[in-house]
């Protein structure tokens, strides 16, 4: 293998490793948003209900609220591409003065399950 080719491959490997190191686990993102694990379960259930109540289309929206914690929010379908949808979550954690936004992507696995994907 010649030196320029090896250098290019090594640079790509370093770039990929740095990307992986910077990725945050979903649990950390949820905690940083001020949501509890129970809140995430309510968000997940609302997302599933939105996606399984017919064919998802841009603009569809569903609200959710966790009566135990007071956290609430809305989920909106932002995009539909093939078997994947882009979701916009506007979240107001319990005790929070401001809403926060997070975007996720889910893809249908062909068996009716909507899997959270990068």
SVG drawing of the C-alpha trace seen along z (x, -y; Angstrom):
<svg xmlns="http://www.w3.org/2000/svg" viewBox="-55 -30 59 38">
<polyline fill="none" stroke="black" stroke-width="0.4" points="0.0,0.0 1.4,-3.4 1.9,-6.2 -0.8,-8.6 -3.5,-5.9 -2.5,-4.7 -2.6,-8.3 -6.1,-8.8 -7.4,-5.6 -5.9,-6.5 -7.4,-10.0 -10.9,-8.5 -10.5,-6.2 -9.5,-9.0 -12.5,-11.0 -14.9,-8.1 -13.5,-7.5 -13.8,-11.2 -17.5,-11.1 -18.2,-8.1 -16.6,-9.6 -18.7,-12.8 -22.0,-10.9 -24.2,-11.2 -26.3,-8.2 -30.0,-8.8 -30.3,-8.5 -27.9,-11.5 -29.8,-13.6 -33.1,-12.8 -31.6,-13.7 -30.1,-17.0 -33.6,-17.9 -35.0,-17.6 -37.0,-14.5 -37.2,-11.4 -37.2,-7.9 -40.9,-7.8 -41.3,-10.9 -39.4,-9.2 -41.8,-6.2 -44.8,-8.6 -43.0,-10.3 -42.2,-6.9 -45.8,-5.8 -47.1,-9.0 -44.7,-8.7 -45.8,-5.1 -49.4,-6.1 -48.8,-8.9 -47.0,-6.6 -49.3,-3.6 -52.6,-5.5 -52.5,-5.3 -50.0,-6.4 -47.8,-9.2 -47.9,-12.5 -46.2,-15.8 -47.9,-18.0 -49.6,-15.3 -49.2,-16.1 -49.8,-14.4 -49.7,-16.0 -48.5,-14.1 -48.4,-14.7 -47.0,-12.8 -49.5,-13.3 -47.0,-11.9 -44.2,-14.5 -46.0,-17.3 -43.8,-17.2 -45.6,-17.7 -45.0,-18.3 -46.0,-17.7 -44.7,-15.5 -45.0,-16.6 -44.2,-14.7 -41.6,-16.9 -40.7,-14.7 -41.6,-11.4 -39.0,-9.6 -39.7,-6.1 -40.2,-4.0 -38.7,-6.7 -40.2,-9.8 -38.5,-12.8 -40.1,-13.9 -40.0,-17.2 -40.5,-17.0 -41.3,-20.2 -40.9,-19.4 -41.6,-21.3 -40.1,-19.4 -41.7,-19.7 -40.5,-22.9 -39.1,-24.2 -40.0,-27.7 -39.1,-27.2 -39.9,-24.6 -37.0,-22.6 -36.9,-21.0 -35.3,-17.8 -35.5,-16.0 -35.6,-12.3 -35.9,-9.9 -37.8,-6.6 -38.0,-3.9 -40.5,-1.2 -38.8,2.2 -41.5,3.8 -43.2,5.5 -45.0,2.4 -42.3,1.5 -41.0,-2.1 -37.3,-2.0 -35.4,-5.0 -32.5,-5.5 -29.6,-8.0"/>
</svg>
